[in-house]
Amino acid sequence: MIERFVKLARLAKDWGVYNITFEVVAALNSKAVARLVNTWYKVPSKVKQELAALNDIVSPDRNSYHYRAALKSSQSTVPYLGTLMKDVESGFERTAILGRSQ
């Protein structure tokens, strides 16, 4: 079952639907799923490596560097709403700060 969710996250990433990618990877990294030790034991190492690559994309490190790079290289995308809202909010804050300084 975990293999199917990893495949879903990879396909969503390939199609540029990053919102689904983020949500599926977050669910796979949840504590409830992490406790399924016997299930994770049966997951092939190739699938675990694929999940690790997806974790790199959804990682917030360096201001979501890997996600932003993947987003730029995609033709059409459905962006991750969390990052999009953060960018919009910071844009409003910058505008407000610049507006006050004039």
N, C-alpha and C positions, 0 to 999 in steps of 0.2 A: 504494500500500500504506500509506503514512504517513497518507493521508486516512482510510483505514478505521480505523486505530488512534486517530486523533483523534476520529472519530465514536464509537468504542467508549467512549473516556474520557468524552466528553460525555454519552452515554446513561447510563453508569454514574453520573455525577454527577446527572443528572436523576432517576434511579431511587433515589438516595440510597445507592448502593453505593460509598462513598468509598475503600474499600480497593483496588478495581480501578482507580479513577481515579488514585490515587497511584502505583500500580505501572505503569500504562501510560504516564503522563506521565514517570515516572522512566526508563523504558526509552527513550522518545523523546528524552530529554535525555542519554542515555548517549553516551560518546565514540564507540562503534562506529557508532551511528546518525548522529551528527553528521558523521562522515567521509563519508557518502553525499552528497557535494556535488551531484552531477548529479541525484540523486533529489529533494533538497530544492529544487533550482532549479525543478523541475516542479510543486511543490506550490503551489496557488493562495494568494494573499495572504489570502483570507478564512479559509482553513484555518489559516494561520500565526497570524492574529489570534485564532482560536478556541483554538489551543494556548497562546498568550500569556495568555489569560483563564484557562485551566486551570492554567497555571503560577502565576498569582496565588493561586489557591485552595490549591494544594499547597505554597506557599512557607511556610517556617518563620518568616518575618519577623513581628515583633510577637506572638510566641507563637502562631503559626498563626491570626492574627486572621481572615483571610478564610475559612479552613476552618471555624473555630468559628462564624462568622456563618452560613455555608451550612448547617452542621449544625443550628443552632437553628431555621432556617426550614424544614427538611425534616420531613415527617410521620413516615416510618419510614426508618431508616437502617441501614447496615452501616458502622460507623465505621472509620477507618484505625487499624489495630492499633498502629502505632508511637506515635502521639499518645496513644492510649488507655492504653497501658502506661506512658508517661511521666507521665500524669496520675495513674495509680494509684500509681506509685512515689513521686511527690511527695506524694501524700496520706498514704502510710505514713510518709514522712519527717517530715511536719508532725505527725502523730499521735505519733510517737516523741519529737519535740522537746517537744511540749506535755506529754506524759506525764512527761518528765524534769523539767520546770520546776515540777511540782506538789509 
